[in-house]
Amino acid sequence: MSPTAGRWTPTTRDAELSQLLHLAASGDVQAFAALYDGTAVRAYSLAQRILRDPAQAEEVTQEAYLHLWRHSARFDPSRGSAISWILMIVHGEAVGRVRASHSRIARETTYERSDAVVQSPSDDRTHDAVAASLQASRVQTALAELTPLQREAVELAYFGGLSHSEVARLRRIPLGTAKTRIRDGLIKLRDVMREP
């Protein structure tokens, strides 16, 4: 079933989605199919905005729905809406894919640089490789200095490629709060990165 087959309409109420998740948790395949049909377009759109690659977005959407099928019993309506929970899972899968891709690229770049240093020792290349490694380490350290809410907002906006309003909708917070978290997180990152 293609993710573009489903259709989210304003008439699809959260109570219905919650009920479908509850039924899916007990193994009801038809309820899960109805849940998929009611939310897949929105889930796929989120994955595509983050990944910017239709094929990867489709894979991530499928992985997210597999996760939903296996773990639908974990949904707790007292902690948020069903659609927010579904989109949070899709977002997590998509960001995980982006991070894995970034890690792979960083490993390949590090390997290529170290290979170039071995083949042609050069103070400049060694310096560049060490500087890149130190910079990556400083960014990770700086991210660890942020509050969890700031780190999440910065990751959603910059690693996830979401706009301020998309971050606000996904986290169910006011737009101003999302902007403040992102701005404060970036200021703190800048300050930590400036420290010697």
Backbone bond lengths (Angstrom), bond angles and torsions (degrees), N, CA, C in turn:
res aa  C-N    CA-C-N  psi(-1)  N-CA   C-N-CA  omega(-1)  CA-C   N-CA-C  phi
1 M - - - 1.450 - - 1.525 108.04 -
2 S 1.305 119.05 125.80 1.464 123.73 -178.92 1.523 110.10 -77.82
3 P 1.369 117.17 141.24 1.454 119.46 179.56 1.519 113.17 -62.02
4 T 1.305 117.27 -21.81 1.459 119.13 -179.49 1.526 111.95 -79.35
5 A 1.346 117.63 -3.15 1.458 120.36 -179.23 1.523 111.45 -77.39
6 G 1.355 117.31 -30.54 1.453 121.13 -176.65 1.516 111.54 -74.22
7 R 1.322 116.07 162.12 1.459 119.00 -178.06 1.515 109.35 -145.45
8 W 1.318 116.01 122.95 1.462 122.37 177.60 1.523 107.43 -93.84
9 T 1.315 117.56 123.40 1.450 120.58 178.23 1.522 108.57 -122.55
10 P 1.322 117.10 155.95 1.454 120.04 179.80 1.528 112.63 -59.12
11 T 1.338 116.86 -23.64 1.461 119.16 -178.48 1.529 112.54 -77.71
12 T 1.353 116.42 -13.11 1.453 118.80 177.72 1.521 107.25 -76.16
13 R 1.304 116.66 104.58 1.455 121.13 -174.57 1.520 110.79 -83.60
14 D 1.322 114.06 152.91 1.456 119.61 -179.56 1.523 111.26 -62.54
15 A 1.315 117.30 -34.00 1.476 119.97 179.24 1.529 109.89 -61.15
16 E 1.326 116.64 -37.46 1.463 119.97 178.66 1.524 110.77 -66.91
17 L 1.337 115.79 -42.15 1.464 119.13 178.32 1.525 110.89 -64.70
18 S 1.323 116.74 -40.32 1.468 120.41 177.98 1.525 110.20 -60.84
19 Q 1.329 115.43 -43.33 1.467 119.68 179.28 1.528 110.98 -64.21
20 L 1.328 117.04 -40.74 1.461 120.57 178.28 1.525 110.90 -63.57
21 L 1.323 117.43 -39.61 1.468 120.33 176.32 1.525 110.67 -63.25
22 H 1.320 115.95 -41.95 1.468 120.44 179.08 1.533 110.35 -61.91
23 L 1.307 116.82 -43.77 1.471 120.44 179.09 1.527 111.16 -67.37
24 A 1.326 116.54 -39.82 1.472 120.34 178.16 1.525 110.33 -61.94
25 A 1.327 116.82 -36.03 1.468 120.84 179.51 1.522 111.37 -61.64
26 S 1.332 116.13 -27.39 1.463 119.28 178.15 1.531 112.20 -92.21
27 G 1.349 116.18 8.45 1.457 120.52 174.98 1.516 115.29 94.46
28 D 1.319 118.17 11.77 1.462 122.00 -178.59 1.535 109.53 -76.28
29 V 1.325 116.38 103.58 1.458 123.02 -176.83 1.527 111.03 -66.42
30 Q 1.320 117.88 -39.22 1.468 120.70 -179.70 1.528 110.95 -65.69
31 A 1.320 117.15 -37.99 1.467 120.51 177.41 1.521 109.63 -64.81
32 F 1.331 116.55 -40.78 1.460 119.41 179.60 1.523 110.46 -66.15
33 A 1.328 116.93 -39.20 1.470 120.28 177.45 1.528 110.40 -62.40
34 A 1.320 117.37 -40.47 1.469 121.19 177.90 1.531 110.46 -66.09
35 L 1.325 116.71 -38.85 1.470 121.29 176.69 1.526 109.74 -61.84
36 Y 1.312 115.68 -45.36 1.469 121.34 178.49 1.525 110.04 -60.38
37 D 1.327 116.73 -49.44 1.463 121.03 -178.94 1.526 111.89 -59.74
38 G 1.324 117.03 -33.02 1.455 120.81 -177.12 1.515 114.88 -83.73
39 T 1.342 117.84 -14.45 1.468 119.57 -172.77 1.525 115.09 -131.76
40 A 1.311 119.10 -10.80 1.463 121.89 -170.70 1.527 113.68 -63.21
41 V 1.320 117.91 -37.80 1.464 119.15 -179.13 1.522 110.09 -63.47
42 R 1.300 115.77 -44.09 1.467 120.04 -179.80 1.532 110.34 -65.85
43 A 1.316 117.20 -41.15 1.461 121.22 179.00 1.528 110.85 -64.19
44 Y 1.308 116.16 -45.56 1.467 121.23 179.72 1.531 110.64 -62.90
45 S 1.335 116.69 -41.52 1.468 120.46 179.50 1.525 111.01 -60.61
46 L 1.322 116.99 -41.87 1.459 120.65 177.97 1.529 110.12 -63.17
47 A 1.319 117.08 -47.29 1.467 120.61 179.65 1.523 111.11 -60.51
48 Q 1.315 116.92 -39.91 1.464 120.09 -179.12 1.528 111.45 -69.23
49 R 1.334 117.49 -36.95 1.467 119.87 177.12 1.531 110.88 -63.41
50 I 1.317 117.18 -36.58 1.460 120.68 -178.63 1.524 110.96 -76.84
51 L 1.325 116.70 -45.62 1.468 121.14 -173.06 1.524 113.56 -88.72
52 R 1.323 117.33 -27.42 1.459 122.77 -179.48 1.535 112.40 58.87
53 D 1.314 115.70 29.67 1.466 121.68 179.02 1.531 106.93 -145.92
54 P 1.344 117.66 111.23 1.469 120.39 -175.68 1.528 113.79 -55.70
55 A 1.324 117.58 -40.88 1.474 119.52 -178.21 1.524 110.90 -65.52
56 Q 1.330 116.72 -45.18 1.462 119.49 178.58 1.524 110.92 -67.03
57 A 1.329 116.98 -37.40 1.463 120.60 178.63 1.523 110.41 -61.99
58 E 1.329 116.57 -39.53 1.466 119.97 178.53 1.527 110.44 -65.76
59 E 1.338 117.26 -43.35 1.470 120.71 178.06 1.524 111.38 -60.99
60 V 1.327 115.80 -45.71 1.465 120.36 -178.84 1.526 110.40 -64.50
61 T 1.323 117.20 -39.76 1.462 120.55 178.07 1.528 110.38 -61.74
62 Q 1.329 116.37 -43.19 1.465 119.63 177.67 1.525 111.29 -63.15
63 E 1.344 116.83 -42.02 1.466 120.43 178.62 1.529 110.51 -63.12
64 A 1.334 116.21 -39.80 1.461 120.30 179.58 1.527 111.10 -63.74
65 Y 1.333 116.68 -42.49 1.467 118.91 -179.95 1.527 111.66 -71.49
66 L 1.310 117.46 -30.01 1.467 119.64 172.95 1.525 109.13 -64.15
67 H 1.328 116.07 -43.17 1.471 121.03 176.82 1.529 109.57 -60.70
68 L 1.336 116.59 -44.79 1.466 120.41 178.76 1.526 111.81 -60.03
69 W 1.314 116.93 -42.19 1.459 120.83 179.39 1.537 110.28 -61.15
70 R 1.314 115.53 -44.29 1.469 119.72 -177.47 1.527 113.07 -73.00
71 H 1.331 116.62 -30.99 1.459 119.56 -170.66 1.526 113.99 -122.65
72 S 1.321 117.97 21.91 1.466 119.66 -177.62 1.526 112.30 -62.51
73 A 1.322 117.78 -21.91 1.462 120.60 178.08 1.530 111.52 -67.48
74 R 1.316 117.65 -17.72 1.467 120.88 -179.39 1.531 112.81 -78.70
75 F 1.332 117.05 -11.60 1.459 118.88 -179.49 1.520 110.06 -64.76
76 D 1.341 115.23 130.29 1.458 121.96 179.53 1.526 108.02 -122.73
77 P 1.339 117.80 104.87 1.469 120.13 -176.47 1.527 113.25 -61.96
78 S 1.323 118.05 -19.22 1.462 119.40 179.38 1.529 111.74 -74.21
79 R 1.325 117.03 -14.10 1.472 120.75 -177.78 1.520 112.95 -100.13
80 G 1.323 117.56 -4.01 1.461 120.34 178.72 1.510 111.15 155.21
81 S 1.324 115.29 176.17 1.461 120.32 -177.17 1.523 110.95 -76.32
82 A 1.313 114.96 159.67 1.465 121.04 179.92 1.527 110.50 -64.18
83 I 1.322 117.55 -42.61 1.466 119.43 -178.13 1.526 110.50 -66.26
84 S 1.323 118.02 -36.91 1.466 120.30 177.36 1.525 110.38 -63.92
85 W 1.326 116.81 -41.04 1.458 120.99 -179.99 1.537 110.13 -65.16
86 I 1.310 116.20 -43.00 1.466 120.66 178.61 1.523 110.50 -62.24
87 L 1.335 116.26 -47.53 1.467 119.99 -179.02 1.529 111.56 -67.31
88 M 1.322 117.09 -30.90 1.464 119.70 176.36 1.535 110.10 -64.39
89 I 1.318 116.64 -39.26 1.466 120.30 178.25 1.530 110.22 -67.20
90 V 1.315 116.74 -43.90 1.473 120.61 177.63 1.523 109.30 -61.05
91 H 1.317 116.15 -45.48 1.460 120.36 179.57 1.524 110.88 -59.80
92 G 1.326 116.69 -44.96 1.463 120.41 179.24 1.522 112.06 -59.99
93 E 1.316 116.13 -43.01 1.471 120.06 178.59 1.531 110.62 -64.19
94 A 1.335 116.35 -42.80 1.471 120.30 -178.20 1.526 111.44 -67.38
95 V 1.318 116.97 -44.65 1.466 120.10 178.82 1.525 109.87 -64.82
96 G 1.330 116.74 -37.88 1.466 120.12 175.86 1.518 111.15 -59.67
97 R 1.322 116.71 -39.30 1.465 121.00 178.07 1.529 110.20 -66.49
98 V 1.336 117.07 -42.16 1.468 120.82 178.81 1.527 109.63 -62.90
99 R 1.322 116.76 -46.17 1.470 120.30 -179.49 1.525 110.96 -62.39
100 A 1.317 116.66 -41.76 1.467 119.84 179.27 1.524 110.14 -62.38
101 S 1.327 115.78 -40.24 1.461 120.02 178.58 1.524 110.89 -65.34
102 H 1.339 116.53 -43.23 1.463 120.27 178.50 1.530 110.52 -63.47
103 S 1.323 117.04 -41.00 1.467 120.64 178.98 1.523 110.81 -63.71
104 R 1.331 116.12 -42.71 1.462 120.02 179.19 1.527 110.30 -62.14
105 I 1.321 116.70 -45.02 1.465 120.62 179.51 1.524 110.30 -63.09
106 A 1.331 116.71 -42.34 1.466 120.05 179.64 1.528 110.71 -63.33
107 R 1.349 116.87 -41.76 1.468 119.91 177.96 1.521 110.99 -62.90
108 E 1.341 116.16 -44.28 1.463 119.99 179.85 1.526 110.98 -63.81
109 T 1.328 116.40 -41.68 1.462 120.40 179.29 1.522 110.18 -64.60
110 T 1.318 116.81 -44.30 1.462 120.55 178.89 1.526 110.31 -62.01
111 Y 1.346 115.91 -42.31 1.465 119.59 179.75 1.529 110.31 -64.25
112 E 1.347 116.13 -44.93 1.468 119.39 179.87 1.522 110.93 -61.97
113 R 1.322 116.73 -41.02 1.460 119.90 179.00 1.522 111.02 -66.40
114 S 1.327 116.58 -43.52 1.462 118.72 -179.14 1.528 109.82 -68.12
115 D 1.334 116.96 -35.46 1.456 120.87 177.36 1.527 110.11 -65.23
116 A 1.337 116.49 -41.61 1.468 120.36 178.80 1.523 110.43 -65.31
117 V 1.324 117.62 -36.81 1.465 121.31 179.37 1.517 109.83 -66.09
118 V 1.336 117.21 -40.93 1.465 120.71 -179.82 1.526 110.07 -67.25
119 Q 1.337 116.79 -42.29 1.455 119.76 -177.69 1.520 112.59 -72.72
120 S 1.310 116.73 -33.31 1.453 120.61 -176.69 1.525 108.41 -143.44
121 P 1.353 116.80 82.92 1.464 118.95 -176.85 1.525 110.66 -57.16
122 S 1.303 114.74 131.20 1.461 119.71 -179.26 1.511 108.03 -150.97
123 D 1.305 117.14 134.53 1.451 120.49 178.32 1.524 110.94 -59.38
124 D 1.360 117.31 -38.59 1.455 121.13 -178.59 1.531 111.13 -64.94
125 R 1.319 117.77 -45.29 1.465 120.94 -178.91 1.520 111.15 -67.40
126 T 1.287 116.26 -40.72 1.464 119.66 178.01 1.522 109.13 -63.28
127 H 1.302 115.98 -44.47 1.470 120.44 178.90 1.525 110.56 -60.16
128 D 1.339 117.26 -44.59 1.467 121.39 -179.99 1.527 111.37 -61.78
129 A 1.331 116.54 -44.18 1.466 120.38 -179.79 1.522 110.57 -63.33
130 V 1.321 116.79 -43.72 1.467 120.73 179.39 1.525 109.88 -66.27
131 A 1.327 117.19 -42.35 1.468 120.99 -179.90 1.534 110.73 -62.61
132 A 1.325 117.49 -42.97 1.469 120.76 179.51 1.521 110.67 -63.99
133 S 1.312 116.72 -41.88 1.465 121.01 178.88 1.521 110.97 -64.29
134 L 1.327 116.19 -43.46 1.466 120.25 178.97 1.521 111.23 -65.06
135 Q 1.340 116.61 -39.47 1.467 120.54 179.75 1.528 110.50 -63.92
136 A 1.329 116.99 -44.43 1.469 120.63 178.47 1.522 110.26 -61.40
137 S 1.308 116.48 -40.86 1.461 121.31 178.54 1.529 110.85 -64.89
138 R 1.345 117.06 -40.37 1.461 120.77 179.21 1.529 111.22 -65.39
139 V 1.333 117.20 -38.08 1.464 120.23 178.64 1.522 109.72 -64.49
140 Q 1.338 117.13 -44.74 1.462 120.11 178.75 1.521 111.18 -61.78
141 T 1.323 116.48 -42.79 1.469 120.87 178.28 1.524 110.43 -63.50
142 A 1.333 116.22 -42.77 1.463 120.54 179.93 1.528 110.89 -63.17
143 L 1.322 117.86 -42.48 1.471 120.80 178.30 1.524 110.82 -61.08
144 A 1.318 116.57 -35.99 1.470 120.66 179.88 1.529 111.41 -67.18
145 E 1.330 117.34 -20.62 1.471 121.70 -179.88 1.528 112.47 -79.00
146 L 1.322 117.40 -17.43 1.462 120.86 -178.93 1.522 110.25 -74.81
147 T 1.328 115.91 156.63 1.466 119.16 172.23 1.532 106.83 -68.44
148 P 1.315 117.89 157.58 1.476 118.91 178.51 1.534 113.08 -55.45
149 L 1.336 117.38 -38.69 1.466 119.90 -179.66 1.523 111.54 -68.39
150 Q 1.344 116.77 -40.10 1.463 120.01 177.24 1.521 110.75 -65.59
151 R 1.329 116.52 -45.28 1.465 120.78 -178.60 1.528 110.02 -60.81
152 E 1.339 116.35 -44.28 1.461 119.73 179.72 1.526 110.80 -61.45
153 A 1.343 117.02 -44.67 1.460 120.34 -178.66 1.525 111.36 -64.48
154 V 1.326 117.19 -42.32 1.465 120.97 179.18 1.524 110.10 -65.60
155 E 1.328 117.33 -42.79 1.468 120.24 179.78 1.519 110.97 -64.16
156 L 1.340 117.19 -42.10 1.462 119.79 179.14 1.534 110.82 -62.60
157 A 1.342 115.47 -42.64 1.461 119.48 -176.04 1.524 112.35 -75.13
158 Y 1.334 117.75 -41.23 1.461 119.13 -171.46 1.513 113.62 -102.53
159 F 1.323 118.65 -38.58 1.462 119.44 175.58 1.517 109.75 -84.03
160 G 1.340 116.30 -35.47 1.453 120.66 -177.72 1.510 114.23 -87.17
161 G 1.319 117.77 -15.50 1.457 121.22 178.04 1.514 114.31 72.81
162 L 1.333 117.87 21.94 1.459 120.51 -179.02 1.525 110.38 -88.94
163 S 1.318 115.90 149.49 1.461 120.78 174.89 1.529 108.67 -77.12
164 H 1.334 115.94 168.44 1.466 120.00 177.68 1.530 110.68 -57.48
165 S 1.329 116.67 -43.58 1.467 119.20 -178.37 1.528 111.41 -68.52
166 E 1.328 117.85 -33.71 1.469 120.06 176.82 1.528 110.85 -68.21
167 V 1.328 116.86 -38.63 1.473 120.38 175.74 1.525 109.00 -61.39
168 A 1.324 116.41 -44.93 1.468 120.50 -179.54 1.524 111.34 -60.97
169 R 1.325 116.79 -45.81 1.471 120.00 179.65 1.520 111.62 -64.68
170 L 1.334 116.68 -44.28 1.461 120.13 -177.33 1.523 111.43 -63.72
171 R 1.319 117.52 -41.34 1.463 121.67 -177.69 1.521 112.07 -89.80
172 R 1.351 117.02 -3.19 1.468 122.66 178.94 1.522 111.26 58.68
173 I 1.328 115.49 49.22 1.459 122.62 177.80 1.521 108.56 -127.71
174 P 1.340 117.22 159.93 1.473 119.04 177.27 1.529 110.72 -62.88
175 L 1.322 115.60 150.80 1.463 121.27 -179.53 1.526 111.02 -56.69
176 G 1.321 117.09 -42.66 1.461 121.03 179.51 1.520 112.52 -59.99
177 T 1.321 116.38 -38.10 1.464 120.78 178.55 1.525 110.34 -66.19
178 A 1.329 116.59 -42.22 1.467 120.19 178.19 1.525 110.33 -61.85
179 K 1.344 116.51 -45.64 1.461 120.37 179.74 1.532 110.99 -61.55
180 T 1.331 116.19 -41.43 1.465 120.44 -179.51 1.519 111.05 -64.33
181 R 1.326 117.39 -44.70 1.467 120.24 179.51 1.526 111.41 -61.71
182 I 1.323 115.78 -43.04 1.471 119.19 179.99 1.528 110.06 -66.38
183 R 1.346 116.55 -47.09 1.461 119.98 -179.44 1.529 111.40 -61.66
184 D 1.343 117.47 -47.73 1.463 120.61 -179.73 1.524 111.14 -63.13
185 G 1.325 116.40 -38.47 1.460 120.02 178.03 1.520 111.47 -63.63
186 L 1.327 116.71 -43.07 1.463 120.22 179.69 1.529 111.87 -66.95
187 I 1.335 116.51 -38.36 1.466 119.76 177.32 1.521 110.15 -63.41
188 K 1.331 116.03 -44.40 1.465 119.18 179.75 1.531 110.89 -65.19
189 L 1.330 116.68 -40.05 1.467 120.00 176.40 1.523 110.73 -59.12
190 R 1.339 115.52 -46.91 1.463 119.82 179.62 1.532 111.10 -59.01
191 D 1.334 116.18 -44.73 1.465 120.31 -178.70 1.528 111.75 -65.04
192 V 1.332 116.57 -42.28 1.471 119.60 179.37 1.520 110.31 -66.64
193 M 1.332 117.35 -39.50 1.453 121.25 -179.25 1.531 111.56 -67.40
194 R 1.337 117.10 -27.22 1.472 120.56 179.61 1.520 112.44 -75.84
195 E 1.337 116.04 -24.60 1.457 119.15 -177.50 1.527 110.07 -62.81
196 P 1.367 116.75 142.53 1.460 119.62 -178.91 1.508 112.71 -68.14
